[in-house]
């Protein structure tokens, strides 16, 4: 072996649950990710395990995602969604019967959704958290936690208890859902600031990840670059993202997902067929949306797109997997004379890239894991704890403030279009710290109100809302979510200060913002 490769998949969605509506557009984020990423990834892991193929990778299941995966209402709605997709597949097979190219794709989708439904019900019994946990228990997955609601910690550092709460509640939710304390954390948006390692150490988290420049600009600069972790002064290891392996997948110009043979993401029958043909699968308002039935391949930069050919796309994914494996073998062979067997490549990606944005991504990953499991592979798959166990001594260095995303610092989350968010949520965070100190012996009703205020704050702090405001995609919804949680927090704060908690109003908020049932507001008390 010339070195190790640590694959890291970061699976995250913001908490979106609207029981007040039978069909809510933004809940589709979750249902699409289930069909396109989480179930297909479990299919990859299950097939490899069934065949005795050895693999190792790390995966974040963020606390908000775990909450949705464990929510009975959302999973019941998803089961109905799968049934409806199978019905649409049957209809599409009939509609395209006279078009040989599109009929082939329609039959592919019908089989695809039937397989997902069978796995969801028969293999997993609707419980995907247990399915992921089973692979973790077998040593194949290193499951990581994240900040409780994916809060961007560098912009909370002026309120230290708010930072600690995001980390502590994230670790608590992970342990509650998965039956074990996490050993490592994915910092939301890879957002790091000096001193954060002390908070992580306080929750017994032993490692985290930073962008390449966060490690490279550390003090002192790391001798191994990004190809070995460093220990912070709190003895928590920082692993840096490898730019080369990231570029091969992420690059919009030359990355694998942009190949002409792959499925075109932006063409969908929900947008293209006559409305009457797809109305039952649209919003109740008649508003169009994607269905997941996409019949074209990327083809090229122009508007004309050729029909999608699943077999051709799968073959290309296997070819790209072999290329990626060969590239890592070459890269580690070049590093070996300097770093020896300790040479490491850390390759982290958003899990939703695999299947959602890049439909063939799960097949690429399966082919890659099979290739690296072969006896002739010069690359050892690893996870951060296994790597640290094998190579326990590393340089001590202080990483630099950093994040991933555009420009590599905080620009995506602090911009003229979204800076108001942090004025609001940091003000609420300061108020939450004050509340936590003002009620050393709360009544049962006050305790419920304090815990709910903490939930509202955490949900308002999600980095997703600022990100959406910056990208300009679902601005109205993101704005509404921040305002709703801030208003709910301020109402609870006021009622607590007046000694007049409205139990009926509190019950409504507890039913609506129902994440983190074990949350204890005292996490906001200053240490």
C-alpha positions in Angstrom: 0.0 0.0 0.0 1.2 3.5 -0.9 -1.3 5.3 1.4 -4.9 5.8 2.4 -8.0 7.3 1.0 -10.8 8.7 3.3 -14.1 9.1 1.5 -16.5 11.3 3.4 -20.1 11.9 2.5 -21.9 14.7 4.2 -25.7 14.0 4.2 -27.8 17.0 5.3 -31.1 18.6 4.9 -32.7 21.4 6.9 -35.7 20.4 9.1 -38.7 20.8 6.9 -42.0 19.4 8.3 -45.4 20.9 7.7 -48.2 18.8 9.1 -50.6 21.7 8.5 -50.6 21.0 4.8 -51.3 17.7 3.1 -48.8 18.5 0.3 -46.0 21.0 0.9 -43.5 21.9 -1.8 -40.4 22.2 0.3 -41.0 18.8 1.9 -40.1 17.5 -1.6 -36.4 18.2 -0.8 -36.6 15.3 1.6 -38.6 13.0 -0.5 -36.3 13.6 -3.6 -33.2 13.0 -1.5 -34.7 9.7 -0.2 -35.3 8.4 -3.7 -32.3 9.8 -5.4 -29.6 9.6 -2.7 -30.3 7.9 0.6 -32.0 4.7 -0.6 -29.6 4.3 -3.5 -26.6 4.7 -1.2 -28.0 2.1 1.1 -28.5 -0.1 -1.9 -24.8 0.2 -2.7 -23.8 -0.5 0.9 -26.2 -3.5 1.1 -25.0 -5.1 -2.1 -21.4 -4.8 -1.2 -22.0 -6.2 2.3 -24.1 -9.1 0.9 -21.3 -10.0 -1.5 -18.6 -9.7 1.2 -16.9 -6.7 -0.4 -14.9 -4.9 2.2 -15.2 -1.1 2.3 -14.7 1.8 4.7 -16.1 5.3 4.5 -17.3 8.1 6.7 -20.8 9.6 6.5 -22.5 12.5 8.2 -26.1 12.1 9.1 -26.9 15.5 10.4 -29.3 15.8 13.4 -32.0 17.5 11.4 -31.8 14.8 8.8 -31.9 12.1 11.5 -35.0 13.8 12.9 -36.8 13.6 9.6 -35.7 10.0 8.9 -37.2 9.1 12.2 -40.4 11.1 11.8 -43.5 8.9 11.3 -45.5 11.5 9.4 -42.8 12.3 6.9 -42.0 8.6 6.3 -45.7 7.8 5.8 -45.9 10.6 3.3 -42.8 9.3 1.6 -44.3 5.8 1.3 -47.3 7.3 -0.5 -44.9 9.2 -2.7 -43.2 6.0 -3.7 -46.6 4.5 -4.6 -47.4 7.5 -6.7 -44.0 7.3 -8.5 -44.7 3.7 -9.4 -48.1 4.7 -10.8 -46.5 7.4 -12.8 -43.9 4.9 -14.1 -46.7 2.6 -15.3 -48.4 5.5 -17.0 -45.2 6.6 -18.7 -44.5 3.1 -20.0 -47.9 3.2 -21.6 -47.5 6.8 -22.9 -44.1 6.1 -24.5 -45.0 2.7 -26.1 -44.6 4.1 -29.6 -41.3 5.9 -28.9 -38.5 3.3 -28.7 -35.9 5.6 -27.1 -38.1 7.1 -24.4 -40.0 3.9 -23.8 -36.7 2.3 -22.8 -36.1 5.1 -20.3 -39.6 4.9 -19.0 -39.3 1.1 -18.3 -36.0 1.9 -16.6 -37.7 4.3 -14.2 -40.6 2.0 -13.5 -38.2 -0.8 -12.5 -36.0 1.8 -10.5 -38.9 3.0 -8.4 -40.4 -0.4 -7.9 -37.0 -1.5 -6.6 -36.8 1.4 -4.2 -40.2 0.7 -2.9 -39.4 -3.0 -2.4 -36.2 -2.1 -0.5 -37.9 0.6 1.6 -40.6 -1.7 2.8 -39.2 -5.3 2.7 -35.6 -4.8 3.5 -35.6 -1.6 5.6 -39.2 -1.7 6.9 -39.3 2.0 6.5 -36.5 2.5 9.1 -33.5 3.9 7.3 -31.8 5.1 10.5 -31.5 1.5 11.6 -30.3 0.5 8.1 -27.4 3.0 8.3 -26.7 2.0 11.9 -26.4 -1.6 10.9 -23.5 -0.7 8.6 -21.9 1.4 11.3 -22.2 -1.5 13.8 -20.5 -3.8 11.2 -17.5 -1.3 10.9 -18.2 -0.3 7.4 -19.5 3.2 8.1 -18.1 5.8 10.5 -21.1 7.9 11.2 -20.4 11.5 12.1 -22.5 14.2 13.7 -22.8 17.8 12.8 -23.9 21.1 14.4 -27.5 20.6 15.6 -29.2 22.5 12.8 -26.2 23.0 10.5 -25.5 26.4 12.2 -22.5 28.3 10.7 -20.4 28.5 13.8 -17.9 31.3 12.8 -20.8 33.8 12.7 -21.9 32.7 16.2 -18.6 33.0 18.0 -19.5 36.3 19.7 -22.1 34.2 21.7 -20.0 31.2 22.9 -22.9 29.3 24.6 -24.7 29.4 21.2 -21.7 27.6 19.6 -21.5 25.1 22.4 -25.2 24.4 22.1 -25.0 23.7 18.4 -22.2 21.2 19.0 -23.6 19.6 22.2 -27.2 19.2 20.9 -25.8 17.7 17.7 -23.8 15.1 19.6 -26.8 14.4 21.9 -29.2 13.9 18.9 -26.7 11.6 17.2 -26.4 9.4 20.3 -30.1 9.3 20.8 -30.8 8.2 17.2 -27.8 5.9 16.6 -27.2 4.5 20.1 -23.6 5.8 20.4 -21.7 9.0 20.9 -20.1 10.3 17.8 -16.3 10.3 17.5 -16.1 13.1 15.0 -18.0 16.0 13.6 -18.6 17.7 10.3 -18.6 21.4 11.0 -21.5 23.0 9.0 -20.0 24.4 5.7 -16.6 23.4 7.1 -16.8 26.6 9.1 -13.9 26.8 11.5 -12.5 29.6 13.8 -9.6 29.3 16.3 -10.8 28.1 19.7 -13.6 25.9 18.3 -11.5 22.8 19.0 -12.0 23.5 22.8 -15.8 23.2 22.3 -15.3 20.0 20.3 -13.0 18.5 23.0 -15.6 19.3 25.6 -18.0 17.0 23.8 -15.3 14.3 23.4 -15.2 14.8 19.6 -11.8 13.7 18.4 -11.7 15.0 14.8 -13.2 17.4 12.3 -12.6 18.5 8.8 -11.5 21.8 7.3 -11.0 23.2 3.8 -7.5 22.8 2.3 -6.5 26.5 3.0 -7.7 26.1 6.6 -4.9 23.6 7.1 -2.3 25.0 4.7 -2.5 28.5 6.3 -2.3 27.1 9.8 0.3 28.1 12.4 2.8 26.6 11.9 2.2 25.5 8.4 1.7 21.7 8.2 4.7 19.8 6.9 2.6 17.2 5.1 0.2 19.8 3.6 -3.3 18.3 3.5 -2.0 14.8 3.3 -1.9 14.2 7.0 -4.0 15.6 9.8 -2.7 18.0 12.5 -3.5 18.0 16.1 -4.9 21.2 17.6 -3.8 22.3 21.0 -7.0 20.6 22.4 -5.7 17.3 21.0 -8.6 17.2 18.4 -7.4 16.3 15.0 -8.1 18.4 11.9 -8.3 16.7 8.5 -7.9 18.9 5.4 -9.8 18.4 2.1 -7.6 17.3 -0.8 -8.1 19.7 -3.7 -7.2 17.3 -6.5 -9.7 14.6 -5.7 -12.3 17.2 -5.1 -11.7 18.9 -8.4 -12.2 15.7 -10.3 -15.7 15.4 -9.0 -16.8 18.9 -8.1 -15.5 21.0 -11.0 -18.3 22.4 -13.1 -16.1 22.5 -16.2 -14.2 19.2 -16.1 -15.8 17.2 -13.2 -17.2 13.7 -13.9 -20.9 14.7 -13.4 -20.8 17.0 -16.4 -20.0 14.2 -19.0 -22.4 14.3 -22.0 -23.6 10.7 -21.3 -25.0 11.4 -17.9 -28.6 12.3 -17.1 -29.6 15.9 -17.6 -30.8 17.2 -14.3 -32.9 20.2 -15.6 -35.1 18.4 -18.1 -38.1 16.7 -16.4 -41.6 15.7 -17.6 -43.1 17.8 -14.8 -42.0 20.8 -16.7 -42.3 19.6 -20.3 -45.5 17.5 -20.7 -48.9 19.0 -21.1 -50.2 19.9 -17.6 -53.2 17.5 -18.0 -50.8 14.6 -18.4 -49.0 15.2 -15.1 -51.5 17.1 -13.0 -51.9 14.4 -10.4 -48.2 14.6 -9.7 -48.1 18.4 -9.5 -48.9 20.7 -6.5 -52.5 21.0 -5.5 -52.4 24.6 -6.7 -51.5 23.4 -10.2 -48.0 24.7 -9.9 -45.5 22.5 -11.8 -42.6 20.7 -10.2 -40.0 18.0 -11.0 -41.2 14.4 -10.9 -37.8 12.6 -11.2 -38.7 11.3 -14.7 -35.9 12.8 -16.8 -35.5 11.5 -20.3 -32.5 13.3 -21.7 -28.7 13.2 -21.2 -26.5 16.2 -20.9 -25.4 15.8 -24.5 -23.6 19.2 -24.7 -23.9 22.9 -23.8 -26.8 23.6 -26.2 -30.5 23.3 -25.8 -30.8 20.1 -27.9 -30.6 17.0 -25.8 -30.3 13.4 -26.9 -32.4 10.6 -25.2 -30.9 9.2 -22.0 -29.4 5.7 -22.3 -29.1 4.2 -18.8 -26.6 1.4 -19.9 -24.3 4.0 -21.5 -24.4 6.2 -18.4 -23.6 3.3 -16.1 -20.7 2.2 -18.2 -19.3 5.8 -18.1 -19.7 5.8 -14.3 -17.6 2.7 -14.1 -15.0 4.2 -16.4 -14.8 7.3 -14.2 -14.6 5.2 -11.1 -11.6 3.4 -12.5 -10.0 6.7 -13.5 -10.6 8.1 -10.0 -9.0 5.0 -8.4 -6.0 5.2 -10.8 -5.6 8.9 -10.0 -5.5 8.2 -6.3 -3.0 5.4 -6.8 -0.8 7.8 -8.8 -1.2 10.6 -6.2 -0.3 8.4 -3.3 2.6 6.8 -5.1 4.0 10.3 -5.6 3.5 11.1 -1.9 4.9 7.8 -0.6 8.6 8.7 -0.9 8.1 11.6 1.4 5.3 10.5 3.8 5.5 6.8 3.5 2.4 4.7 4.4 1.0 7.6 6.4 0.2 9.5 3.2 -3.5 10.3 3.2 -6.1 11.7 0.7 -9.3 13.1 2.3 -12.1 13.3 -0.3 -15.3 14.8 1.2 -18.5 15.5 -0.8 -22.1 16.4 -0.2 -23.9 13.1 -0.1 -26.7 14.5 -2.2 -24.3 14.9 -5.1 -24.5 11.2 -5.5 -27.9 10.5 -7.0 -29.6 13.8 -6.8 -27.4 16.1 -8.8 -25.4 13.3 -10.3 -27.9 10.5 -10.9 -25.2 8.0 -11.7 -23.2 9.0 -8.6 -24.2 5.9 -6.5 -23.1 3.6 -9.3 -19.8 5.4 -9.5 -19.3 5.0 -5.8 -20.1 1.3 -5.9 -17.7 0.7 -8.8 -15.0 2.7 -6.9 -15.4 0.7 -3.7 -15.3 -2.6 -5.6 -12.1 -1.5 -7.4 -10.4 -0.4 -4.2 -11.4 -3.7 -2.5 -9.4 -5.7 -5.0 -6.2 -7.4 -3.8 -4.0 -5.5 -6.3 -5.2 -2.0 -5.1 -2.4 0.2 -3.9 -4.9 2.4 -2.0 -6.2 1.6 1.5 -9.7 2.8 2.3 -9.8 4.3 5.8 -11.8 6.4 8.2 -10.4 9.1 10.5 -10.5 7.0 13.7 -8.8 4.0 11.9 -6.2 6.3 10.4 -5.4 7.9 13.8 -5.1 4.5 15.4 -2.7 3.4 12.7 -0.7 6.7 12.7 -1.2 8.3 16.2 1.6 10.9 16.0 1.1 14.2 14.1 2.3 17.7 14.0 0.6 20.2 16.3 -0.8 23.2 14.4 -3.5 25.8 14.7 -5.8 25.8 11.6 -6.7 29.2 10.1 -10.3 30.6 10.0 -11.9 29.1 6.9 -15.0 27.5 5.3 -15.8 25.8 2.1 -18.0 27.5 -0.4 -17.4 30.5 -2.7 -14.2 32.3 -1.8 -13.4 29.9 1.1 -14.4 32.0 4.1 -17.8 33.3 5.1 -19.0 35.1 2.0 -21.9 32.8 1.3 -23.4 33.3 4.7 -22.6 37.0 5.4 -23.6 39.1 2.4 -25.8 42.2 2.0 -28.7 39.9 1.0 -28.5 37.8 4.2 -26.6 39.6 6.9 -29.9 40.5 8.6 -30.2 36.9 9.5 -27.3 36.9 11.9 -28.3 40.2 13.5 -31.6 38.5 14.3 -30.4 35.1 15.5 -27.4 36.4 17.5 -29.7 38.7 19.3 -31.9 35.8 20.1 -28.9 33.8 21.2 -27.9 36.5 23.7 -31.4 36.5 25.0 -31.4 32.7 25.3 -28.3 32.8 27.4 -29.9 35.4 29.6 -33.1 33.3 30.0 -31.1 30.2 30.8 -29.4 32.1 33.7 -32.7 33.7 34.9 -34.5 30.5 35.6 -32.4 28.3 37.8 -35.5 26.5 39.2 -38.2 26.7 36.5 -41.7 25.3 36.9 -42.7 22.4 34.6 -44.4 24.8 32.2 -41.5 27.3 32.3 -39.1 24.4 31.5 -41.2 23.4 28.5 -41.2 27.1 27.3 -37.5 27.4 27.8 -36.8 24.2 25.9 -39.0 25.3 23.1 -37.3 28.7 22.9 -34.0 26.9 22.5 -35.5 24.8 19.7 -36.8 27.9 17.9 -33.3 29.5 18.2 -31.6 26.4 16.8 -33.9 26.1 13.9 -33.5 29.8 13.1 -29.7 29.4 13.1 -29.6 26.9 10.2 -27.1 27.9 7.6 -29.4 26.7 4.9 -31.6 29.8 5.2 -28.7 32.3 4.7 -27.4 30.1 1.8 -30.8 30.1 0.1 -31.0 33.9 0.4 -27.6 34.2 -1.2 -28.3 31.9 -4.1 -31.8 33.4 -4.6 -33.6 30.1 -5.1 -36.4 29.8 -2.5 -36.0 33.2 -0.9 -39.6 33.6 0.3 -39.6 30.3 2.2 -36.1 30.9 3.7 -37.1 34.4 4.9 -40.4 33.0 6.3 -38.6 30.3 8.2 -36.1 32.7 9.9 -38.9 35.2 10.7 -41.2 32.5 12.0 -38.7 30.9 14.4 -37.4 34.3 15.6 -41.0 35.6 16.2 -41.8 32.4 18.1 -38.6 32.7 20.2 -39.4 36.4 21.1 -43.0 35.5 22.0 -41.8 32.7 24.3 -39.1 35.1 25.8 -41.7 37.7 26.5 -44.2 35.3 28.1 -41.4 33.9 30.3 -40.3 37.3 31.4 -43.9 38.3 32.2 -44.6 35.0 34.1 -47.5 34.3 31.8 -46.7 31.3 29.5 -49.6 30.6 27.1 -49.8 26.8 27.3 -52.1 26.5 24.3 -49.7 28.5 22.1 -46.8 26.6 23.5 -48.4 23.3 22.6 -48.8 24.5 19.0 -45.2 25.4 18.7 -44.1 22.1 20.3 -46.1 20.2 17.7 -44.8 22.3 14.8 -41.1 22.7 15.7 -40.8 19.3 17.2 -37.1 18.5 16.7 -34.8 17.4 19.6 -37.3 16.0 22.1 -34.5 15.6 24.8 -33.3 19.2 24.5 -32.4 20.8 27.8 -32.3 24.6 27.8 -29.5 24.6 30.4 -27.1 23.9 27.5 -27.2 27.7 27.1 -26.0 28.4 30.6 -22.5 29.9 30.6 -19.8 27.6 31.8 
